[in-house]
Amino acid sequence: MLKIHITNLTEGWHQYQFQETLAQIGLNEDSRFPRVIDVELGIEKTGGRFHTQTRVKTIGNFICDRCLDPFEHLISQE
């Protein structure tokens, strides 16, 4: 599971990048998502407050509903 210790985090912007499996981020294994998940996390500490920005992306394996051919699709969230 992804953990970032923020106790000693200095003021300002901090950037982190992770490549994790579903299990490593606390999700159940799923054969549609056999690859790693790329996570980019930015944390800004300002006077005891934390603001975050996250980008998550991976490639999933799916089957077309019309032709039943398998295909890969990039899934991303910002």
C-alpha positions in Angstrom: 0.0 0.0 0.0 1.2 3.5 -0.8 2.3 5.5 2.2 3.9 8.8 2.4 5.1 10.0 5.8 4.1 13.7 6.0 5.2 14.3 9.6 8.6 15.7 8.7 7.7 17.1 5.3 9.1 20.6 4.7 7.1 23.5 3.4 6.6 23.7 -0.3 6.0 21.3 -3.3 7.0 17.7 -3.2 6.7 15.3 -6.2 6.4 11.5 -6.0 6.2 8.8 -8.7 5.2 5.2 -8.1 4.7 2.1 -10.2 2.5 -0.3 -8.3 0.4 -3.4 -8.9 -3.3 -3.5 -7.9 -2.5 -5.5 -4.8 0.2 -3.0 -3.7 -2.4 -0.2 -3.7 -5.0 -2.2 -1.8 -7.2 -3.4 -4.7 -8.2 -6.9 -5.7 -6.3 -8.6 -8.5 -8.1 -8.3 -11.8 -6.9 -10.0 -15.0 -8.0 -7.0 -17.1 -5.3 -4.9 -15.5 -2.1 -7.1 -15.5 0.3 -4.2 -15.8 1.6 -1.8 -13.2 -0.3 1.4 -12.4 1.6 4.6 -12.8 0.9 7.1 -10.0 2.2 10.7 -9.9 1.5 12.5 -6.7 2.2 16.1 -5.9 1.9 17.4 -2.3 2.1 21.1 -1.4 2.6 21.8 2.3 1.6 25.4 3.3 1.4 26.3 7.0 0.1 23.0 8.2 -2.2 22.4 5.3 -1.7 19.9 2.5 -2.9 20.2 -1.0 -2.5 17.2 -3.4 -2.6 16.6 -7.1 -2.8 13.0 -8.4 -2.4 11.4 -11.8 -3.1 7.7 -12.3 -2.8 5.7 -15.5 -2.6 2.1 -16.6 -3.5 -0.1 -19.6 -6.4 -2.4 -19.4 -7.3 -5.5 -21.5 -10.9 -5.6 -22.8 -13.1 -7.4 -25.3 -15.1 -5.4 -27.9 -18.8 -5.8 -27.5 -19.5 -5.8 -31.2 -16.7 -8.0 -32.7 -15.4 -9.8 -29.6 -11.8 -9.0 -30.4 -9.5 -8.2 -27.5 -8.0 -4.8 -27.3 -5.9 -2.7 -24.9 -7.1 0.7 -23.7 -5.2 3.4 -21.8 -7.0 4.5 -18.7 -6.0 7.7 -17.0 -7.4 10.0 -14.4 -6.1 13.5 -13.3 
